[in-house]
Amino acid sequence: KVKARPCVIKAQVLAGGRGKAGGVRIAKTTQEARAAIMALLGTRLVTKQTGAAGELVRRVLVEPCSTILHEYYVGLVIDRSRETPVLLCSREGGMEIEELAARAPEAILKEPLDVTRGLQAFQARKVVYALGLTDPRMVEQGVALLRNLARLGLDLGASLVEINPLALTKGRGLVAI
């Protein structure tokens, strides 16, 4: 008998809101995973960000399911008013950050970055603690993850890099879900 390996199948398109649009599916068996992959590939995924034409799903990501203990939001954006990159974070992940910003702007921490020095370790620790992570292993993992996220965005000159959700998982620690 083949062991069931629950997994998540995610349409790889350049648009947010994939989950709400049916672009993220959970499969409990290999057969369910194959069916979900075949159902997604070649279709047009329509989200708030794609417009009515949608985005063609050419690739999917398949990853093992995780037991999620908590979801967070982290992202690097360009703050036009400050004319600098800013790391955004919130204890509330898995939702559209724009909705959260409108409903509860105080729930979003903003940490400006120096473009030549990136996200400093002390800044990353400040953000990790603001997320409520205090276990030394999670603090270390979170600092490394945030500094790498900032380095990625700065090195690529990206206007947006985000992880939503960043999840605290059972057994794997912090994972970009």
Residue frames as qw, qx, qy, qz and C-alpha x, y, z in Angstrom:
[[0.000, 0.889, 0.459, 0.000, 0.00, 0.00, 0.00],
 [0.390, 0.466, -0.019, 0.794, 1.27, 3.48, -0.91],
 [0.306, -0.489, -0.482, 0.660, 1.61, 5.86, 2.02],
 [0.127, 0.889, 0.374, 0.233, -0.52, 8.99, 1.67],
 [0.467, -0.164, -0.092, 0.864, 1.51, 12.20, 1.63],
 [0.097, 0.890, 0.425, -0.133, -0.74, 15.23, 2.06],
 [0.454, -0.057, 0.207, 0.864, 0.50, 18.15, 0.02],
 [0.201, 0.791, 0.241, -0.525, -0.41, 21.60, -1.19],
 [0.532, 0.326, 0.500, 0.601, -0.48, 22.46, -4.90],
 [0.030, -0.771, -0.158, 0.616, -0.01, 26.16, -5.71],
 [0.582, 0.718, 0.273, 0.268, -0.47, 27.82, -9.09],
 [0.511, -0.379, 0.097, 0.765, 2.66, 29.82, -9.89],
 [0.278, 0.752, 0.385, 0.457, 1.36, 33.10, -11.33],
 [0.303, 0.093, -0.203, 0.927, 2.45, 36.69, -10.78],
 [0.382, -0.512, -0.214, -0.739, -0.61, 37.67, -8.77],
 [0.108, -0.113, 0.761, -0.630, -1.77, 37.63, -5.19],
 [0.644, 0.078, 0.251, -0.718, -5.06, 36.19, -4.02],
 [0.383, 0.227, -0.839, -0.312, -4.39, 32.76, -5.53],
 [0.021, 0.101, 0.933, -0.344, -6.01, 30.93, -2.64],
 [0.391, 0.417, 0.408, -0.712, -9.27, 32.84, -2.92],
 [0.525, 0.491, -0.336, -0.609, -9.29, 32.23, -6.68],
 [0.970, 0.070, 0.155, -0.174, -8.86, 28.46, -6.41],
 [0.574, 0.676, -0.446, 0.117, -5.16, 28.46, -7.26],
 [0.030, -0.443, 0.811, -0.381, -4.10, 26.73, -4.04],
 [0.854, -0.138, -0.274, -0.420, -5.38, 23.21, -3.43],
 [0.387, -0.470, 0.748, -0.264, -4.79, 20.60, -0.77],
 [0.792, 0.166, -0.513, -0.287, -4.46, 16.95, -1.72],
 [0.699, -0.486, 0.454, -0.261, -4.44, 14.01, 0.66],
 [0.855, 0.006, 0.496, 0.151, -3.37, 11.36, -1.85],
 [0.320, -0.253, 0.583, 0.703, -1.20, 11.08, -4.93],
 [0.211, 0.496, 0.757, 0.371, -4.32, 10.70, -7.08],
 [0.052, -0.907, -0.373, 0.187, -5.84, 13.90, -5.63],
 [0.300, -0.661, 0.260, 0.637, -2.55, 15.72, -6.22],
 [0.317, 0.048, 0.706, 0.631, -2.42, 14.61, -9.86],
 [0.113, 0.710, 0.669, 0.186, -6.02, 15.67, -10.39],
 [0.161, -0.894, -0.170, 0.381, -5.38, 19.10, -8.83],
 [0.339, -0.443, 0.452, 0.696, -2.26, 19.62, -10.94],
 [0.248, 0.272, 0.754, 0.544, -4.06, 18.69, -14.14],
 [0.014, 0.823, 0.568, -0.018, -7.00, 20.93, -13.21],
 [0.214, -0.847, -0.004, 0.487, -4.71, 23.94, -12.70],
 [0.386, -0.296, 0.539, 0.688, -2.19, 23.61, -15.53],
 [0.164, 0.243, 0.674, 0.678, -3.25, 25.42, -18.68],
 [0.092, -0.796, -0.598, -0.038, -6.11, 27.30, -17.04],
 [0.147, 0.542, -0.057, 0.825, -6.37, 31.02, -16.52],
 [0.401, -0.472, -0.625, 0.475, -6.45, 32.03, -12.86],
 [0.026, -0.700, -0.218, -0.680, -8.50, 35.17, -12.28],
 [0.455, -0.452, -0.505, 0.578, -7.74, 37.18, -9.13],
 [0.041, -0.931, -0.234, 0.276, -8.25, 40.79, -8.06],
 [0.284, -0.694, 0.368, 0.550, -4.78, 41.53, -9.38],
 [0.430, -0.003, 0.742, 0.515, -5.03, 39.85, -12.79],
 [0.398, 0.298, -0.175, -0.850, -8.16, 41.46, -14.18],
 [0.830, 0.213, 0.222, -0.465, -10.78, 39.52, -16.10],
 [0.675, 0.531, -0.492, -0.140, -8.26, 37.94, -18.48],
 [0.900, -0.404, 0.161, -0.002, -6.48, 36.16, -15.64],
 [0.018, -0.713, 0.688, 0.133, -3.00, 34.67, -15.71],
 [0.859, 0.221, -0.425, -0.179, -2.15, 31.44, -17.50],
 [0.702, -0.538, 0.458, -0.090, -1.01, 28.71, -15.09],
 [0.663, 0.561, -0.493, -0.043, 2.11, 27.20, -16.66],
 [0.429, 0.247, -0.771, 0.402, 3.68, 25.85, -13.48],
 [0.690, -0.632, -0.156, -0.318, 2.62, 24.64, -10.07],
 [0.079, 0.508, -0.730, 0.450, 4.54, 24.22, -6.84],
 [0.834, -0.322, -0.405, -0.192, 3.91, 21.07, -4.83],
 [0.113, 0.484, -0.655, 0.569, 5.01, 21.03, -1.22],
 [0.397, -0.261, -0.858, 0.196, 4.28, 18.88, 1.82],
 [0.403, -0.772, -0.294, -0.393, 1.52, 20.04, 4.14],
 [0.284, 0.245, -0.571, 0.730, 2.68, 21.68, 7.35],
 [0.391, -0.674, -0.610, 0.144, 1.00, 21.87, 10.72],
 [0.165, 0.556, -0.024, 0.814, 0.68, 25.64, 11.08],
 [0.391, -0.457, -0.605, 0.522, 0.75, 27.04, 14.60],
 [0.006, 0.808, 0.218, -0.547, 0.59, 30.73, 13.59],
 [0.566, 0.542, 0.364, 0.503, 0.66, 32.83, 10.42],
 [0.245, -0.680, -0.009, 0.691, 2.51, 36.13, 9.94],
 [0.561, 0.791, 0.175, 0.170, 3.01, 38.61, 7.11],
 [0.437, -0.605, 0.241, 0.620, 6.43, 39.96, 6.11],
 [0.614, 0.663, 0.325, 0.280, 7.27, 42.00, 3.07],
 [0.385, -0.373, 0.150, 0.830, 9.71, 44.48, 1.63],
 [0.341, 0.803, 0.460, 0.165, 8.18, 47.44, -0.22],
 [0.354, 0.213, 0.027, 0.910, 9.32, 50.80, -1.46],
 [0.115, -0.768, -0.492, 0.393, 7.88, 53.56, 0.72],
 [0.400, 0.618, 0.282, 0.616, 7.51, 56.43, -1.73],
 [0.243, -0.941, -0.097, -0.217, 6.98, 59.04, 1.00],
 [0.630, -0.689, 0.282, 0.222, 10.25, 58.05, 2.74],
 [0.558, 0.726, -0.387, -0.105, 11.99, 57.24, -0.56],
 [0.052, -0.496, 0.853, -0.154, 13.43, 54.07, 0.94],
 [0.600, -0.104, -0.769, -0.192, 12.71, 50.34, 1.19],
 [0.462, -0.387, 0.438, -0.667, 10.67, 49.40, 4.25],
 [0.257, -0.039, -0.965, 0.037, 10.23, 46.01, 5.86],
 [0.595, -0.288, -0.005, -0.750, 6.58, 45.48, 6.77],
 [0.290, -0.011, -0.948, 0.130, 5.46, 42.83, 9.22],
 [0.592, -0.309, 0.056, -0.742, 2.32, 41.81, 11.01],
 [0.316, -0.143, 0.885, -0.311, 1.23, 39.10, 13.41],
 [0.684, 0.413, 0.449, -0.400, -1.69, 38.56, 11.04],
 [0.021, -0.354, 0.737, 0.576, -0.74, 36.65, 7.92],
 [0.236, 0.249, 0.929, 0.140, -2.64, 34.79, 5.27],
 [0.250, 0.807, 0.502, -0.187, -4.79, 37.73, 4.28],
 [0.455, 0.663, 0.165, 0.571, -4.41, 40.64, 1.95],
 [0.459, -0.225, -0.292, 0.808, -2.14, 43.17, 3.61],
 [0.052, -0.293, -0.220, -0.929, -4.13, 46.01, 2.06],
 [0.551, -0.563, -0.503, -0.355, -7.25, 44.85, 3.91],
 [0.663, -0.441, -0.412, 0.443, -5.34, 44.70, 7.20],
 [0.328, 0.023, -0.045, 0.943, -3.78, 48.14, 6.61],
 [0.253, -0.436, -0.317, -0.803, -7.23, 49.65, 6.04],
 [0.673, -0.539, -0.460, -0.212, -8.83, 47.88, 9.02],
 [0.697, -0.697, -0.015, 0.167, -6.02, 48.07, 11.57],
 [0.507, 0.764, -0.268, 0.297, -3.00, 50.09, 10.43],
 [0.350, -0.744, 0.497, -0.277, -1.45, 49.84, 13.90],
 [0.936, -0.127, 0.324, -0.047, -1.12, 46.07, 13.33],
 [0.809, 0.491, -0.007, 0.323, 1.64, 46.65, 10.77],
 [0.523, -0.690, 0.185, 0.465, 5.19, 47.37, 11.89],
 [0.609, 0.771, -0.016, 0.184, 7.30, 49.36, 9.43],
 [0.652, -0.572, 0.244, 0.434, 11.09, 49.16, 9.64],
 [0.463, 0.863, -0.161, -0.121, 12.97, 51.39, 7.13],
 [0.896, -0.078, 0.195, 0.392, 16.17, 50.04, 5.58],
 [0.069, -0.787, 0.387, 0.476, 19.40, 51.67, 4.58],
 [0.847, 0.503, -0.048, -0.165, 19.87, 50.62, 0.94],
 [0.402, 0.674, -0.601, 0.151, 23.65, 50.33, 1.35],
 [0.126, -0.382, 0.822, -0.403, 23.61, 48.32, 4.60],
 [0.503, -0.181, -0.790, -0.300, 20.40, 46.36, 4.25],
 [0.699, -0.599, -0.164, -0.356, 18.47, 45.07, 7.23],
 [0.105, 0.552, -0.694, 0.450, 20.76, 45.09, 10.24],
 [0.439, -0.127, -0.875, 0.160, 20.65, 42.27, 12.78],
 [0.007, 0.200, 0.578, -0.791, 19.29, 44.57, 15.52],
 [0.465, 0.141, -0.134, -0.864, 16.45, 45.64, 13.20],
 [0.584, -0.002, -0.745, -0.321, 15.62, 42.05, 12.33],
 [0.279, -0.157, -0.831, 0.454, 15.54, 41.12, 16.04],
 [0.227, 0.165, 0.284, -0.917, 13.21, 44.05, 16.70],
 [0.590, 0.097, -0.395, -0.697, 10.84, 42.76, 14.02],
 [0.519, -0.029, -0.854, -0.009, 11.05, 39.14, 15.19],
 [0.109, -0.188, -0.717, 0.662, 10.21, 40.18, 18.76],
 [0.378, 0.164, 0.043, -0.910, 7.36, 42.38, 17.46],
 [0.611, 0.023, -0.633, -0.476, 5.95, 39.26, 15.82],
 [0.767, -0.435, 0.198, -0.428, 5.90, 37.67, 19.26],
 [0.914, 0.163, -0.339, 0.150, 8.67, 35.15, 18.62],
 [0.330, -0.829, 0.384, -0.237, 10.85, 34.75, 21.69],
 [0.952, -0.156, 0.227, 0.136, 12.20, 31.19, 21.52],
 [0.265, -0.708, 0.457, 0.469, 15.95, 31.61, 20.84],
 [0.472, 0.046, 0.771, 0.425, 15.87, 29.15, 17.92],
 [0.321, 0.750, 0.564, 0.130, 12.94, 30.98, 16.29],
 [0.072, -0.933, 0.058, 0.348, 14.60, 34.36, 16.90],
 [0.366, -0.456, 0.626, 0.516, 17.77, 33.13, 15.16],
 [0.409, 0.323, 0.780, 0.346, 15.81, 31.58, 12.31],
 [0.183, 0.879, 0.434, -0.076, 13.61, 34.68, 11.96],
 [0.165, -0.827, 0.237, 0.481, 16.56, 37.08, 11.91],
 [0.366, -0.212, 0.732, 0.534, 18.27, 35.06, 9.17],
 [0.337, 0.543, 0.741, 0.203, 15.06, 34.80, 7.14],
 [0.091, 0.936, 0.264, -0.213, 14.28, 38.53, 7.35],
 [0.226, -0.712, 0.401, 0.530, 17.83, 39.57, 6.51],
 [0.377, 0.012, 0.796, 0.474, 17.82, 37.23, 3.50],
 [0.274, 0.741, 0.613, 0.038, 14.43, 38.57, 2.38],
 [0.016, -0.933, -0.001, 0.359, 15.74, 42.14, 2.57],
 [0.327, -0.479, 0.611, 0.539, 18.98, 41.22, 0.77],
 [0.419, 0.334, 0.784, 0.313, 16.99, 39.52, -1.99],
 [0.203, 0.877, 0.430, -0.062, 14.79, 42.57, -2.51],
 [0.131, -0.882, 0.206, 0.403, 17.68, 45.02, -2.43],
 [0.423, -0.304, 0.697, 0.493, 19.96, 42.93, -4.66],
 [0.355, 0.415, 0.762, 0.348, 17.23, 42.52, -7.28],
 [0.052, 0.038, -0.083, -0.994, 15.99, 46.11, -7.00],
 [0.146, -0.455, -0.854, -0.204, 12.51, 44.69, -6.42],
 [0.254, -0.387, -0.001, -0.886, 9.60, 46.98, -5.67],
 [0.760, -0.324, 0.178, -0.534, 7.87, 44.20, -3.68],
 [0.455, 0.166, -0.870, 0.090, 8.99, 40.97, -2.02],
 [0.567, -0.366, 0.300, -0.674, 6.58, 39.30, 0.38],
 [0.255, -0.013, -0.963, 0.082, 5.92, 36.12, 2.29],
 [0.498, -0.048, 0.287, -0.817, 2.27, 35.67, 3.06],
 [0.574, -0.794, 0.106, -0.173, 1.95, 33.73, 5.09],
 [0.290, 0.469, -0.753, 0.359, 5.16, 33.19, 6.92],
 [0.815, -0.398, -0.237, -0.347, 4.16, 30.35, 9.19],
 [0.240, -0.488, 0.767, -0.340, 5.38, 29.04, 12.49],
 [0.815, 0.057, -0.458, -0.351, 5.05, 25.30, 11.95],
 [0.822, -0.432, 0.344, -0.139, 5.23, 22.25, 14.10],
 [0.902, -0.059, 0.333, 0.269, 8.57, 20.59, 13.54],
 [0.647, 0.437, 0.223, 0.584, 9.96, 22.88, 10.81],
 [0.299, -0.428, -0.150, 0.840, 9.98, 26.26, 12.56],
 [0.277, 0.682, 0.048, -0.675, 9.43, 29.28, 10.33],
 [0.467, 0.169, 0.751, 0.435, 8.42, 28.41, 6.79],
 [0.246, 0.306, -0.226, -0.892, 7.48, 30.60, 3.83],
 [0.474, 0.329, 0.804, -0.141, 4.13, 29.01, 3.09]]
